[in-house]
Amino acid sequence: MGASAAPGLPERLRLPVCFLGVFACYFYYGILQESITRGRYGEGAKQEKFRFALTLVFIQCVINAAFAKLLIRLVDAARPDRTRGWLYGACSLSYLGAMVSSNSALQFVSYPTQVLGKSCKPIPVMLLGVTLLRKRYPPAKYLCVLLIVAGVALFLYKPKKGTGDTEHVFGYGELLLLLSLTLDGLTGVSQDHMRAHYQTGSNHMMLHVNLWSTLFLGAGILFTGELWEFLSFTERYPSIISNILLFGLTSALGQSFIFMTVVYFGPLTCSIITTTRKFFTILASVVLFANPISPMQWVGTVLVFLGLGLDAKFGKGVKKTSH
């Protein structure tokens, strides 16, 4: 494909490296995200919540762009980028909307609910790829995605004890997650188009998508006045600054692996990897901390591994009809 996200890396090692990179970075990223957005600041009646999703994503995009620029100088300096600027802008709008919606949802739903919602990301990526780009996936790919998503859903699903009711009713937070999933699908379509028509490199994609996102978000936080409220918040609680910087750094490292995955293997494979990462994050807590696992969760475990195994054996190959 001509992508140079990992020059000199043998082809057989690319997928394992991408998977491990995404898993390690976003494992810590998730811990930091929950700590920042759902933490309590202050004491007693003066307790405050973190309400600055736009500013948090703005800082994340600034660090991502700086990191991508550094990678280009180190390993991608000789590679020309012929991708149209408006494509980066369009991609950044959907990418940005998905991130802001997802972070904002944490004000209304628990972190496991957010993870559960985002675990369905492969579905809109596939559906929009089929409808907008007229891509044709092998039948096994549909089965694999459904098995993985169903497995994650069963693993994370927890009804209230003693009742048949689930913990959450579909509300504002769930609507935000649905919006985030739809925008994830549109981002995948944009990335697929760039890969197919311009052979866009992962580092250039990461740089320009984040630069456009920084521009849009910068205007947003200045227009709404959120930036000044955020600065006042950090003055009251300066300990949050180190968490935010670590959050941005883990995001930058993880995103470099995500864009590498998109360029080498496509958005659907990337969404499967990130979905599987969410599953293993939960599974690790069971193994490391001896948390109990229900029969339904064991069924979910089997479905995820079955989906991964079938995808590795039968899910290869994507066909695209003529435009």
C-alpha positions, 0 to 999 in steps of 0.5 A: 500500500505504500504506507510508511507508518512502521518502516522496516517492520516485517509484514507478519509482525504488523498486526500483532504490533498494532494490536499490542500498541493499541491495547497497552496505550488505551488500557491506561488511557481508559483508566485516566479518562474515567479518573478525569471525567468521573472524578469528584473534585472538592469536598462536601457541598463544594464538590464539582464535576469535570464538565469540560469535554471540549477542552479535554479533547482539544488538548488531546488533539494538540498533543496528537498533532505534535506527536504525529509531526515528530513521527513525520520528521523522524520516519516519514520526511521523504513521503509526499502527502497528496491527500486533499485538505477538504478530506482531512477536514471532513474526516476530522469533523466526524472524528471530533464529533465522535470523541466529544459525544463519547466523552460527554456521555460519561456525564450521564452513563457509567464507564462500562456502559460507555465501553459497551456502547462503543464496542458496537463500532464495527457495525456502523463502520461496516454498514456505512462502508457497504452503503456509501463506498459499496464495499463487499465484505466476505460473508464470514466478516459479517458473522465475525463482527456480530460474534465479537460485538455480541460477546462483548455485550454479553460480557458487560451486560449486568441486570440488577440483582433480584429483578429482570430490569437492566441498570440503565434506561435509554436516555441522553447518555445513550443518545450521545453514544448512538451519535458517537457510533454513527460518526465513527462509521462516517470517519471510517468511510472517510479514511477508507476513501483516503486509503483507496484514492491517495494512499495516505500515510498513517502519520500524515493522516494523524497529523492533519485530522488532528490539526483540523480538529484543533482548529474546530475545537479551538474556535468552539472553546473560545466561542462558548467560554469553556476555555476560561472556565477550564483554566479556572478549574485547573487553578482550583484543582491543579492535580488534574493537570498531570492526569490530563497530560498523561491522558494526551500522551497515551492518546497520542501513542495509541492513536499512532497505532490506530492510524497505522492499523487503518492504513495497513488493514482498514477501518474495520480491522481497526474497529475490531481491534479496539473492540477486542481491546475493550473486552480484554481490559475487562477480562484482565480485571477478572484474571488479575483481581479474581473478580467473579465471572458469571455464566453469561460472561463466559458465553461472551468470552467464548463468542469473542474468541470464536469471532476472532478465530473465524475472522483470522481464518475466513474473514480476509478480503474486501471487494469494492464495486465500481464507483 
